[in-house]
Amino acid sequence: MNPINLMQKKAVENKKGMGLLEVVIGSAIILLTITSFTSFYNAFFMSASLNNQKIEANALITEGFETVRFWRDSSWNTKIVPLTIGSNYYLSFDGSNWVPTTTKIFVDNIFERTIVFNNVYRDANKDISSSGTLDTNIRKVTVSVSWNPGNGTTTRSVSSYITNLLSN
């Protein structure tokens, strides 16, 4: 047999399959790619979940203020005035209306919504101040929503003023 043909035959024999090193490197590249995609997906999923909780918390705050406005419009004297200043109130649905309660209520077993009413005082210029003359026709309302996303308690709070517009 010709030496050139012998060399060609050995070269062809050496290229018939993959070596162990090539298999290990190829497997490592595939594993690294799959791990990267899985990590990216998990991070994306956690971020989306946290955003959903923030959106729901904002909706609960809005619902709290809408309930307070409804109470004000239906009867300031029977629904707002009797509530204890500075106390935490929670919303309970009695089947047809939201009613204030001092018993803790968790929405979806995650969110704790509180509503706090505070007095409002006016100074000599009739501006709102921390002391002065009590204005009985206005209340400062703070609606807060707290939840624990797993890395510590998160709280969102919004404060606003409501006034006895309808003198009722």
N, C-alpha and C positions, 0 to 999 in steps of 0.2 A: 504494500500500500504506500502510496505517495505520502511523504511527511506533511505536505501542505493539506492534503485531504484529512489526515489524522488530526491536525490542529483544528481544522474547521469542525470535525466531528466532535471533538472535546468541547469546543466553544458552544456548540448547539446543545450538548448534553448538560453543560453548566447553566443554561438559561431555561431549562424545562420547568422549574418550579420556583417558589419564593423561599427565601431563607428565613430562618427563625428571627433574625434581627429585623427584617422587613415586616414580618407579621406583628412583632411587638410594637414597632414604631407606628404602623398603620392603626393598630388597636388603640394605642395611646392617643393618637390624633382624634379618632372617632369618639373615644371616651371624654376627652377634653371638650369637644364640640357639644356633646350631649349635656355634660355638666354645666357648661356655660349657658345653654338655652334653658335648662331647668332653673338655674339661679336667677336668670333674668325674669323668667315667668313668675317665680315666687316673689321677687321684689315687686313686680308689677301688680300681682294679685294683692299683696299686703297694702300697697299704696292705694289701690282702688277701694279696698275695704275700709281704710281709714277715711278716705274722701266720702264714702257713703255715710259713715257715721257723722261726719261734720255736716253734711247736707241734712240728715235727719235731725240733728241737734238744732240747726237753724230753723227747720220747719216747726219743731216743738216750741221754740221761743216765739215764733210768729203766732202759733196757735194759742199760746199763753196770753199774749197781748190782745188777740182778737176776743178771747174769753173775757178779759178784764173790761174791754170796751163794751161788750154785750152786757155785762153786769151793770156798768155805768149807765148805759142807755135804758135798760129796763127799770132800774131803781137805785139811784145813788144811796138814798137813805136806808134801804133795807139790805142791799148787797155789798156796798163798799164801806159805809160808815161803821157797821158792827165788827168788821175785821180788826183784830188786834194789831196795832202798829208794831213793826219790827219782827213779827212772827213769820216763820216759814209756813207757807200754805202749799198744798199739792192739789192737783186737779183730779177729781173723781167723776166719772160719768155715771149718772143715775138712770140711764136709759133714754132720757130726753134732753137733759141739760148737764152742763159742767157745774159741779158744786165744789166749793173750797173745803179742804179737810186738812187737819194737822197730822194725819197718819201718812207716813212715807209711802209713796206709790212709785214703782219703777215701770217705765214704759218699755215694752218688749223685753222686760227683765234686764235691761242694760242702762237705760237713761233715767236719771233722777231729775225731775223738773220742780223747781221751787219758785214761788211768787212771794215777794215781800213788799208790803206797803209801808211807806214812811210819811210822817208829817212834813209839811212844807211851811217854812217861815218866810216872812217878808220884812225887809228893813224899812227905814223911814222913807226911802224913795220908792217903796213898793216893789223892789226887786227881790228875787228869791235869794235868801241867805241862810246861813247855818243857825242863826238865832234871830229873834225879833218877835213879831206878831204872828201867831198861828193863823194860817189860811185854811179854814175848814172846808173850802170848796175845791181843794186841789190835793192830790196825793202823788208822791214819787213812787213809781212801781219799778221793781227790778225783777226780771225773769231770768233765771239761771238754769242751765242744763249741764249736768255732770255725768261722765261715764268713764269707764276704765278700759282703754283699748289694749291693755296688756303691759304697758310700760309706764304706768302711773296715771293718776286721775286727771282727766281733761275737763275744764269747765269753760263754758261760754256764758257770758252775762250781758244783758242789755237793760239799760235804765231809761225811763221816760216819765213824763208827767201826764196825769189825766186830770181833767177838771169836770166839775158838775155843770155840764153845758145845759142840760134840760131842767135844772133846778127841781129835780124829782127825788 
